[in-house]
């Protein structure tokens, strides 16, 4: 049970870190991606661009959450494996 709890804690921490990272970097990337190049003026339907931007940031956050959870599960598994290995390697007290 302790193994599952440690791995789930790492998964939740990874998911939160992924969402926070995407929330900080995502809007800057979306603004850069939607900026017209070579001095062209923006001629668009601003309402549609705003909707697409909101859709993209939410999808990026979900991807960041999933990626962080997977990375957290892997790191949690490695952490538990290394901890068990080091506990088993210590010789018993005489």
Secondary structure, 3 states (H helix, E strand, C coil): CHHHHHHHHHHHHHHHHHHHHHHHHHHHHHHHHHCCCCCCCCCCCHHHHHHHHHHHHHHHHHHHHHHHHHHHHHHHHHHHHHHHHHHHHCCCCC
